[in-house]
């Protein structure tokens, strides 16, 4: 394997892991919230956790499934934030789980050469590597907001990093399949 191919493989492996890890954190949060809390907002300009979940599903579909994978882009970004009629936790999470599963399949299919292909996504002309990086970064930002909102609403320590207190813990590299 060439050094660049090793880099491409590692980038895709870590990106796929981050999709799964952020989904795990969001699922942990959503399991602690009831359907009402999922749609709670302190004021009209604040996004409810449910809106963030719909937004993440839309973003992942647009950037990775459509932008990188070539599927038709049917995203309605404004609707993700405009949703006020509460969906159940399972309805909202199903949209996110499906988007992440589809994105994972796209990432699994990519080659080293694919990462340098340029595409137009939204109004941006960028490489697929850049698009993937952007999407994972975006997912991390909003999953952090969901964690914060869940802690605020429940007062619970979610113990996301409890493994750091394990004397037999593995290195971060070993945690990624």
C-alpha positions in Angstrom: 0.0 0.0 0.0 1.4 3.4 -0.9 1.7 6.1 1.7 -1.1 8.1 0.1 -3.3 5.0 -0.1 -2.6 4.4 3.6 -3.6 8.0 4.3 -6.8 7.6 2.2 -7.7 4.3 4.0 -7.1 5.9 7.4 -9.1 9.0 6.6 -12.1 7.0 5.5 -11.8 4.5 8.4 -11.7 7.4 11.0 -14.5 9.2 9.2 -16.7 6.1 9.2 -15.9 5.6 12.9 -16.9 9.2 13.7 -20.2 8.7 12.0 -20.9 5.7 14.2 -19.5 7.3 17.4 -21.5 10.5 17.1 -24.6 8.5 16.4 -23.9 6.5 19.6 -23.7 9.7 21.6 -26.8 11.1 20.1 -28.7 7.9 20.8 -27.5 8.0 24.4 -28.9 11.5 24.7 -32.2 10.8 23.0 -32.7 7.8 25.2 -32.6 10.1 28.2 -35.1 12.6 26.8 -38.9 12.2 26.5 -40.6 13.2 23.3 -41.5 16.6 24.8 -37.9 17.3 25.8 -36.8 16.4 22.3 -38.7 19.4 21.0 -38.1 21.8 23.9 -36.6 25.2 23.1 -36.0 28.1 25.5 -36.8 30.7 22.8 -37.8 30.7 19.1 -34.2 31.1 17.8 -33.0 28.1 19.7 -33.0 24.8 18.0 -34.6 21.8 19.7 -32.7 18.6 19.8 -35.3 17.1 17.4 -34.5 19.9 14.9 -30.8 19.3 15.2 -31.3 15.6 14.5 -33.4 16.3 11.4 -30.7 18.9 10.4 -27.9 16.4 10.8 -29.8 13.8 8.7 -30.4 16.3 6.0 -26.8 17.5 6.0 -25.3 14.0 5.9 -27.5 13.1 3.0 -26.7 16.3 1.1 -23.0 16.3 1.7 -22.0 12.6 1.7 -24.9 10.5 0.2 -25.6 13.0 -2.6 -22.5 15.2 -2.9 -20.0 12.4 -2.5 -22.0 9.4 -3.5 -24.0 11.0 -6.3 -27.5 10.3 -5.2 -30.1 12.9 -6.0 -30.2 15.8 -3.6 -33.7 16.3 -2.2 -32.8 18.2 0.9 -35.1 20.9 2.3 -32.8 22.6 4.8 -35.4 25.1 6.0 -37.9 22.4 6.8 -35.3 20.8 9.2 -35.4 23.9 11.4 -39.1 24.8 10.8 -40.4 21.5 12.1 -42.6 22.3 15.1 -45.1 19.4 15.0 -43.2 16.9 17.2 -42.0 13.7 15.7 -41.4 10.7 18.1 -37.9 10.0 19.2 -37.9 6.9 17.0 -39.1 8.8 13.9 -36.4 11.5 14.3 -33.7 8.9 15.1 -34.7 6.7 12.2 -34.0 9.5 9.8 -30.5 10.0 11.3 -29.7 6.3 11.5 -30.7 5.8 7.8 -28.6 8.8 6.7 -25.6 7.5 8.6 -26.0 4.0 7.2 -26.2 5.3 3.7 -23.2 7.6 4.2 -21.2 4.8 5.7 -21.9 2.7 2.6 -20.7 5.6 0.4 -17.5 6.0 2.4 -16.9 2.3 2.3 -17.0 2.4 -1.5 -14.5 5.2 -2.1 -11.0 4.8 -3.4 -7.9 7.0 -2.9 -8.5 8.6 -6.3 -12.1 9.5 -5.4 -11.0 11.7 -2.5 -9.5 14.3 -4.9 -12.5 14.4 -7.3 -14.1 17.9 -7.2 -17.9 18.3 -6.9 -20.3 21.2 -6.4 -22.2 20.8 -3.1 -24.5 23.6 -2.1 -22.6 26.5 -3.6 -19.1 25.1 -3.0 -16.7 23.5 -5.4 -14.5 21.2 -3.4 -12.9 17.8 -3.2 -14.7 14.8 -1.8 -12.1 14.7 1.0 -13.1 18.3 1.9 -16.8 17.4 1.7 -16.4 14.4 4.0 -14.2 16.4 6.5 -16.8 19.2 6.5 -19.7 16.8 7.2 -17.9 15.0 10.0 -16.9 18.3 11.6 -20.5 19.5 11.3 -21.8 16.3 12.9 -19.4 16.7 15.7 -20.4 20.3 16.4 -24.1 19.5 16.6 -23.7 16.3 18.5 -21.9 18.3 21.1 -24.8 20.7 21.2 -27.2 17.7 21.7 -25.0 16.4 24.6 -25.0 19.9 26.2 -28.7 20.3 25.8 -29.3 16.8 27.3 -27.1 17.5 30.3 -28.9 20.8 30.8 -32.4 19.2 30.6 -31.6 16.1 32.7 -28.8 17.2 35.0 -27.1 13.9 34.4 -23.5 13.1 33.7 -23.7 11.1 30.5 -20.3 9.5 31.2 -19.3 9.7 27.6 -15.6 9.7 28.6 -15.9 7.3 31.5 -13.5 4.9 29.7 -10.7 7.4 30.5 -10.9 6.3 34.2 -10.3 2.6 33.2 -6.7 1.7 34.1 -6.9 -1.0 31.4 -8.2 1.3 28.7 -6.9 1.0 25.2 -5.3 3.7 23.2 -7.6 5.9 21.1 -6.3 4.2 18.0 -7.4 0.8 19.3 -10.9 2.1 19.9 -11.5 2.6 16.2 -12.5 -0.6 14.3 
